[in-house]
Amino acid sequence: MLQKSIRVKIPTNVGVKLVLAKRIYDKHQLDGTDSPLKTLKDYNWDEIGPNIIEALASHNEAETLRKQWEKAYEKRDNLMGDIDNVVKASRDLLKAVNKKNPHELGEWGFDVNNTSGTKAVK
């Protein structure tokens, strides 16, 4: 008779893994001195457990901040509107007005580079 192998998965997602670790820690504390996890030689749940709570709190804070920065970027992107176009149009106009001295655009905040090269003629 073939035996089925049973796999017990450990989440790869940090948030989900922290929730699992908290559940394990809670059960460990509930079992007290009868917890089978007391037999672990290399790890001490009583020492590591409080770190789980702090890590989970930090994770939740990071998730909240991530959502806030996503909203901030979305707001910024919505406010951009015609900013790209007005900057380009202003550059083009100032370049035409200052045809003989394009370095004047530097006074407007543009980065003016000298390029030595020729344009390809078709």
Beta strands, then each sheet from edge to edge (+ up, - down):
end
